[in-house]
Amino acid sequence: TGDLEAVETPEFKPMERKTGLRMVFVSRRFPPSGDAGIARWTYLLAKGLSAKGHTVHIVTEAIADPSLSYEDGLWMHRIVNQDSSSTEIGAKLKLPPGIATWASAVRAELEQCRSFGFD
């Protein structure tokens, strides 16, 4: 009652670094929200590369809120199409608004990820 035993905590160890490459894939659709065509191919390729020791990031469209998580061996960057520079990009490259917004959101996410040091 009131006496606390000293608990020995283990030494902090940094996350182990995989020896393979660090790469990023962009796929607007990705399982489970999209499971055909490019979405399926990207998933299978990413899982295979991860299993071989590579660090794989996936940039995909968020179903709801944007997030960054580590799931089943893959870093998942779920993004939303909200970027004010899309109008400028769309006009410059003559892109439809939906594609311009997506391209702008991907570009912004990749800029945020530069510190990961992708190969």
Secondary structure in CASP SS format (residue, H / E / C, confidence):
PFRMAT SS
TARGET T0000
AUTHOR 0000-0000-0000
METHOD secondary structure of the structure
MODEL  1
T C 1.00
G C 1.00
D C 1.00
L C 1.00
E C 1.00
A C 1.00
V C 1.00
E C 1.00
T C 1.00
P C 1.00
E C 1.00
F C 1.00
K C 1.00
P C 1.00
M C 1.00
E C 1.00
R C 1.00
K C 1.00
T C 1.00
G C 1.00
L C 1.00
R E 1.00
M E 1.00
V E 1.00
F E 1.00
V E 1.00
S C 1.00
R C 1.00
R C 1.00
F C 1.00
P C 1.00
P C 1.00
S C 1.00
G C 1.00
D C 1.00
A C 1.00
G C 1.00
I H 1.00
A H 1.00
R H 1.00
W H 1.00
T H 1.00
Y H 1.00
L H 1.00
L H 1.00
A H 1.00
K H 1.00
G H 1.00
L H 1.00
S H 1.00
A H 1.00
K C 1.00
G C 1.00
H C 1.00
T E 1.00
V E 1.00
H E 1.00
I E 1.00
V E 1.00
T E 1.00
E E 1.00
A C 1.00
I C 1.00
A C 1.00
D C 1.00
P C 1.00
S E 1.00
L E 1.00
S E 1.00
Y E 1.00
E E 1.00
D C 1.00
G C 1.00
L E 1.00
W E 1.00
M E 1.00
H E 1.00
R E 1.00
I E 1.00
V C 1.00
N C 1.00
Q C 1.00
D C 1.00
S C 1.00
S C 1.00
S H 1.00
T H 1.00
E H 1.00
I H 1.00
G H 1.00
A H 1.00
K H 1.00
L H 1.00
K C 1.00
L C 1.00
P C 1.00
P H 1.00
G H 1.00
I H 1.00
A H 1.00
T H 1.00
W H 1.00
A H 1.00
S H 1.00
A H 1.00
V H 1.00
R H 1.00
A H 1.00
E H 1.00
L H 1.00
E H 1.00
Q H 1.00
C C 1.00
R H 1.00
S H 1.00
F H 1.00
G C 1.00
F C 1.00
D C 1.00
END
